[in-house]
Amino acid sequence: MAVVQSVASVTLNSLSRVSAALAGRGAYRLMHMPFARSSPRQAERERMGTAHIERMRVGAASVVTYRWGSGERPVLLVHGWQSRGSRLTDLVPGLLDQGHSVITFDAPGHGDSTGRSVTILDYREIITRLQDRYGVFEAIVAHSMGVLGSFDPLSRGVQTRRFVSISGVCDFTHLVEEFCSTLRLRAQVQEQMYRLVGARLFPDLPADRMPFSVTHAADIVSMPVLVIHDEQDDLVEHGHGLRIAAALGDRARLVTTNGLGHRRILGDGEVIRTVLDFVNGGEPQRTEAAEKHPTAPLAAE
């Protein structure tokens, strides 16, 4: 992967000296292409084998969807970048025990879905169509970029009674800046990328709200939200969780873990119990302990 990134960096920066517009278009396309697909772990593979599997066409991609249960009282699980729906399925047994059905999917270019690229528009279409199929979600549980990819359709009419953000990305700018930083792209390329993001992904947003941020949806969505973020998250810094919780005010409960990082947090037993309790009607308000000790660990390593 380091070789691919190095070649892309040299190529795009060299091209930008001839045409920043061409380099920007190339970078925009590359930003939406996962460098790798994650494989399911053994426990995930066994659980996915018990799901009802269907496919939907999203652009040129064949997207795999998974369902446990009859479809009643649906809870949607939304994965992040270079991930797959199976990563959140440690929640499935507990959700089924609570009487929920569980729905998830592999986004284009991820997991067992086809395609080479994915945009936030694809997340919007998939989540909207799943609601059309199953009705209002009892809860949406999203991880990383899946949080941003879920709040966008929520700001456009998708409904859920509760929302859980785990290691969530708050701002689309983070995706662009991280990509440009990783490839060490020149400022001219980044400027062109933002122009394309505005024109192709968010043409209806006012200039002061482009690109999209979870904070922009705070005055539109009204459901209780649980925000879980690790203080030592190595991919999406803890500040994103703080921003999401602060924007939602009294509707949000913030839980900060310590030492679980960006990925292991999904399999932590105490995190899973906290999510299940919240989905099942637990209090959304911030706890006194969380307010006084925002960096206290939720569970010991």
N, C-alpha and C positions, 0 to 999 in steps of 0.2 A: 504493500500500500504506500510506503514511503517513496518508492520509485515512481509510482503513478502520480503522487502529489508533486514530486519534484519536477517531473516532465510537464505536468499541467501548469505549474508555476512559471517555469521558463517559457513555455509556449505562449501563455496568455500575456505575460508581461512583455515579451518580445513583440507580439502582435499589437499590443496597445500603443507601442511607439509608432506604428504605422497607422492604426485605426483603433481608437478607444472604443468606438461603437461596436466594431466586430469583436473585439476582445470581451466587451461587456456581454454581448449575446452568447459568446462561447461560455463565459463564466456563469451566466444565468442558467444555461442548460445543464452545465456540470454540477451546479449547486443542488439540483433536484435529482441527481443520479447517485444512489447509494454506492459506495465503494465496495461494499461486501454485503452478503446476506447471512444472517445468523441462522444457525441450525437449532432445531429443538433439542433440549436435553431429554434424557431417557424418561424422567417422570412426566415431562410435558408431552412427549410423544404418546405415552400411554393414555394420558388424559384426553389429548386431541383425538385419539382413536375412538373415544366414546361419544364424540360430538356428532350431531347431524350436520353434514357438510353440503353447502350449496355454492353456486358461483353467480356473480353478477358482472355484466360488462360495464366497465368504466373507461371511456375513451377506447384506446386500443388494448387495454389490459383486461384480463380475466381475473377478477378479484374473488378470493376464497372467503366465504363467511362460515362461521361455526356457531352452533346453538346447542345448549344443554337445556332440557326441559321443554315444555309444550309451547313456550312463547308468551305465557301469561306472566305478568309482573316483571317485565324485562329489565335487566341491568346490562348496560353496554360497557365493555372493556376496550380501551383505545390505546394502542401501543405507540411508541415513539420511533425516532430515526434509526435505521439499520437494526430494527428489532422485529418482532412478530407478535401476533395475538397470543400465542402460547405463553409469553413471558408473564402475563398477569393471571394465569389460570390457577395459581395457588389459592385464589379466592373462590374458585368454582364450587368445591364441596360445601363450604360454609354458606354460600349464597343459595345453593340448592336446598340445603337444610332449612333455610329461612323461607322457602316457598317461592323463590325467584327463579325465573329462567335467566340464562346467561348467554349473551351474544358477544362475539368478537369477530375480527377479520384480520387478514393480512393485506396491508395497503399495496398498491401497485409497486413493483420492484422490491417487495419485501416478502419474506416467508415463502409460501407456496403459490402466491399470486404471480402472474406473468407481468411483463413490462420492465422497463429499464429506469423509469423515473416516476416521481410522484410530486404533486404540489398540494398546497393547502386547499385548493379547489377540489381535488380528488377526495380529501378527507370530508369536505363539506358535502359533496354528492353522496358518498357512501353513508355517512351518518344520517343525512336527510332521508335517503331511501330506506334505511333500516327502520327509522321511525315510521315512515309510511307503511312499512310492512307489519311492525309489531306494536305501534302506538306509542304514547308518551312513555319515556323511560322512567322507571322507579329511581334509577341512579345511573350516572355515567362515572366510571372510574378511569382516569387517564394518567398516562405516564409521560414525562418529558415533553417532546414536541407534540405528543398526542393531546396535551392540555390546550396548547394554542390551537391545534387543529379541531378541537371540540368547541372551544369558546366562540370561534368564528361562526359555525352554524347555529349555536345557541343565540348569538346576536341577530340571527336572521330567521328566527321562528321555530327552530327545533326546541323541544321542551323536555326537561327532566325535573323530577321532584327533588333530587339531591345531586351534588357533584363532589367528586373527590379528585384533588390534584396531588399527584405524587411526583416530586422532583420536576415540577412543571416549568416550562419555558413561558415567561410572561410576555416578551416582546419579539416581534418578527425581526426587529433590527439585530437581535442576538444571533439569529441564523445567518444573516448576511455578514455581520462583522466577524463571527467565528470562522466562516468559510474563507473570507478574505485574509484573515490573520493566519489561518493554517497554510494557505497557499502563498502568503506574503505578496498579495496583489497590490499593484500601484493604486493610488487614490483615484485616478481617472477611471480605472476599471470598476471600482466600487460605486462611483457616481453613476456610471452607465447601468450597473445592476439595479440600483435603486429606481432609476427611470423605468426600467423594464418591469420591476416588481409593481410599481404603481400602475403602469399601463395594462399589464396582463393579469395581475392578481387582485388588485383593489382599485379598479377604475372609478368606483362609485364613492370612495371615501374622500372626505374633504382633506385638503393639504395638511392641516394641522393634526390629522388623525391617520396619517399614512407613514409607514405601513401599520398594519393591524397590531394591537396590543390587547391583552386581557383587560387592562385597565379601561380601555374604551368600551368594554361590554358591561362595566360595573353598574352603569345607570340603566341598563336594559334588562339584565337577568335579575331574578329575585329569589332564587332558591337558596337554601342553606348550602354552605361549601365547607368541606374539610380540606385543609392545606397541610400536606406532610412534606417536609424537606429536610435533608440532612445537612448539618452544619459543615461537613467536610465533603460535600458533593464535588467531585472532580470534573464534572462536565457542565452542569448548570448550577452556577453558584447559588448559595443560600439566599442571596439578595432577591432572586426571582420569586421565591416563596414569600418573602416578606412583602414584596410589592403587590403580589396577588392578594394576600390577606389584607393588607392595608387598604387597597382599592375597594374591597368588598365590605369593609367595616364590620358591623355587628353580625352580618350574615355569615362571616367566616370564623372558623376555629383554626388556629395555627398550632401545629405540633412539630417541634424540631427534634430530630434524632441526631445522634452523634456516632460517627464511625461506620455507618452503613453504606456511605458512598451513593453513587447514582443508580447502580443496578441491584446490589444485594438488598436494598431496601424493599424490593418487591417480594422477597421471600421471607422476610423477618416475621416471626410468629406474632410479636406484639403489634407490629404494624398491621398485619392481617386482621387481628382481633379488633383493633381500633377502627379499621375500615368497615368491618362487618357490623359492629355496633352502631356506627354512624348511619350506614345504609338502612339498618333496621329501625331507625328512629331515634338514635342517640342524640343528645343535645348538641346543636351546632355552635353554641356560644363558646368563646374563648374561655378556657379554664383559668382560674386564678394562678395555678402553678405555671401555666404556659406564659402568662403575662409577666410573672416575676422572674422566671427562669427559662427564657426562650432558648437557651443552649443546653438545657438539661437533657440527658439521653432518655429516650423512650424505653429502651431496653439495653441491657448490658451485652457486650460482645460475647 
